[in-house]
């Protein structure tokens, strides 16, 4: 229940932040929103690389770790495409 509340609060914060910046209706805020989004996507890829480095040591069977990290990356990519699709 705690994690669900945290996710709802995070989504509410991000939605309000997006609405505020888009509401300014100036080119600078659209570029700033794009840059922040791009930084978040790059951070996701970097942290996934860190997860692969630390949680899949060589010489050990870590199939479940690789599965969950890969599935999370794949789902993040799919959700990003769905969220950015104009329809």
Secondary structure by P-SEA (a helix, b strand, c coil): caaaaaaaaaaaaaaaaaaaaaaaccaaaaaaaaaaaaaaaaaaaaaaaaaaaccccccccaaaaaaaaaaaaaaaaaaaaaaaccc
